[in-house]
Amino acid sequence: MISFFKHRAASRKEAGGASAPAGTRIYAIGDIHGRLDLLTRLSNRLREDMAANPCENATIVLLGDYVDRGPDSAGVIDWIMDGGLPAPYHALRGNHEATLLNFLDDVSVLEEWRRFGGLETLGSYGVDVREPMRGRAYAEAQARFREALPSAHLDFYHGAALSWSAGDYFFCHAGVKPGVPLTLQQEYDLLWIRDEFNLYRGSFEKIVVHGHTPVDAPESLPNRINVDTGAYATDVLTAVALERDERRFITS
């Protein structure tokens, strides 16, 4: 459904005077976390929105965390790469993709990764996770994962950008470090930052559109927009549509 949360789009004042490039509509989708069912449902909502409100130039920004926690991480990547989205897209990297890539190089990463969804991702690629669930056989799981991971998926994870920008909006997974120019942001902060960013009420140069920190309803603030509505647990995957100086939210 299309949800306006307070029953209307944000005003220009609430949006801090920010606007998307002329003639452009940007849909930014929050953390998917292996929920292919919700991604396909939300994509249908976006398709309906585009049909009801034609736009000459629509684009989708995926804010990262495609994998972990939910049941079908591998299926999410297949579906995206097979053209399931209704418009061209920019894929950004999340901290969970960064952890996946780190595990390919360092077997010890699984000790932590298995605690926040890594086993679900390995299982979606056909890796037997019964021993890793018990804290054993990490090297064997790494070897099986390397064999099972399609090269196209590996390219997708490596190719996911840390950020993207258009008009008055800056898109990244987690957020940015206050006081640091957007062009100088560090990878760790773009993928992992929380409170220092979330609690800051000053300007970030542009409106930061992000996920990473689950919220009950999307946050539409003068300096940032959070669209992570905890899809893997809540069954609600959210996108924000940015067009001219308006914001509106669409949910699965």
HUURQUI-V658186 format. One record per residue. N is the residue number from 1. SS is DSSP state (alpha for helix, beta for strand, coil for the rest). D_FIRST is the distance of its C-alpha to the first C-alpha in Angstrom with 2 decimals. Layout:
BEGIN
n = [N N]
ss = [SS SS]
d_first = [D_FIRST D_FIRST]
END
This chain:
BEGIN
n = [1 2 3 4 5 6 7 8 9 10 11 12 13 14 15 16 17 18 19 20 21 22 23 24 25 26 27 28 29 30 31 32 33 34 35 36 37 38 39 40 41 42 43 44 45 46 47 48 49 50 51 52 53 54 55 56 57 58 59 60 61 62 63 64 65 66 67 68 69 70 71 72 73 74 75 76 77 78 79 80 81 82 83 84 85 86 87 88 89 90 91 92 93 94 95 96 97 98 99 100 101 102 103 104 105 106 107 108 109 110 111 112 113 114 115 116 117 118 119 120 121 122 123 124 125 126 127 128 129 130 131 132 133 134 135 136 137 138 139 140 141 142 143 144 145 146 147 148 149 150 151 152 153 154 155 156 157 158 159 160 161 162 163 164 165 166 167 168 169 170 171 172 173 174 175 176 177 178 179 180 181 182 183 184 185 186 187 188 189 190 191 192 193 194 195 196 197 198 199 200 201 202 203 204 205 206 207 208 209 210 211 212 213 214 215 216 217 218 219 220 221 222 223 224 225 226 227 228 229 230 231 232 233 234 235 236 237 238 239 240 241 242 243 244 245 246 247 248 249 250 251 252]
ss = [coil beta beta coil coil coil coil coil coil beta coil coil coil coil coil coil coil coil coil coil coil coil coil beta beta beta beta beta beta coil coil coil coil coil coil alpha alpha alpha alpha alpha alpha alpha alpha alpha alpha alpha alpha alpha alpha alpha alpha alpha coil coil coil coil beta beta beta beta beta beta coil coil coil coil coil coil coil coil coil coil alpha alpha alpha alpha alpha alpha alpha alpha alpha coil coil coil coil coil coil coil beta beta beta beta coil coil alpha alpha alpha alpha alpha alpha alpha alpha alpha alpha alpha coil alpha alpha alpha alpha alpha alpha alpha alpha alpha alpha coil alpha alpha alpha alpha alpha alpha alpha coil coil coil coil coil alpha alpha alpha alpha coil coil coil coil alpha alpha alpha alpha alpha alpha alpha alpha alpha alpha alpha coil coil alpha alpha alpha alpha alpha alpha alpha alpha alpha coil beta coil beta beta beta beta coil coil beta beta beta beta coil coil coil coil coil coil coil coil coil alpha alpha alpha coil coil alpha alpha alpha alpha alpha alpha coil coil alpha alpha alpha alpha coil coil coil coil coil coil coil coil beta beta beta beta coil coil coil coil coil coil coil coil beta beta coil coil coil beta beta beta coil coil coil coil alpha alpha alpha alpha coil coil coil beta beta beta beta beta beta coil coil beta beta beta beta beta beta coil]
d_first = [0.00 3.79 6.06 9.68 11.45 14.40 12.57 13.81 14.35 17.38 20.63 23.26 25.35 22.74 22.26 26.01 26.58 24.87 23.60 22.63 25.31 25.72 23.91 21.66 17.98 17.47 14.45 15.60 14.26 15.53 17.73 17.02 20.13 20.64 17.25 17.21 14.94 12.07 13.18 13.20 9.74 8.48 11.14 9.95 6.71 9.52 11.75 9.83 9.66 13.32 14.26 13.05 14.57 17.51 19.13 22.51 22.04 18.83 19.31 17.56 19.09 18.94 20.18 22.13 22.46 21.50 24.02 25.24 24.05 21.66 23.30 22.99 23.86 26.04 23.43 20.98 23.81 24.85 21.45 21.12 24.74 24.50 22.18 18.81 16.98 16.31 18.53 21.58 21.16 23.18 23.45 24.61 26.54 25.70 28.32 27.61 28.47 31.50 32.57 32.27 34.52 36.91 37.30 38.51 41.38 42.01 42.00 42.17 38.58 37.46 38.93 36.19 33.43 33.60 32.68 29.27 27.93 30.48 31.64 28.25 28.34 31.94 31.21 28.49 31.31 33.65 35.73 37.37 36.47 38.60 41.32 39.19 37.49 41.02 41.65 43.81 44.14 42.07 44.19 43.71 39.92 40.10 42.30 40.06 37.00 38.91 39.83 36.39 34.39 34.08 35.56 32.48 30.40 33.12 33.04 29.28 29.79 32.83 31.29 28.22 28.99 29.26 27.63 26.57 26.72 25.74 26.51 26.37 24.14 25.45 23.38 24.65 23.79 25.28 26.64 30.02 33.33 34.01 37.03 37.00 36.30 33.19 35.54 37.46 34.79 35.83 33.99 34.13 32.35 29.63 28.89 29.84 30.18 28.56 30.19 32.43 29.48 26.87 29.43 30.76 30.09 32.11 31.33 30.67 31.67 28.10 24.70 24.08 20.65 20.78 19.69 22.31 22.23 19.49 18.09 16.18 13.83 14.12 17.40 17.97 21.75 24.43 25.60 22.74 19.01 18.09 14.90 16.31 14.40 16.75 14.72 17.87 18.33 15.07 12.89 10.40 10.71 9.89 10.79 12.27 12.93 16.53 18.20 21.43 21.49 17.86 15.22 11.50 9.03 6.06 5.49 6.37]
END
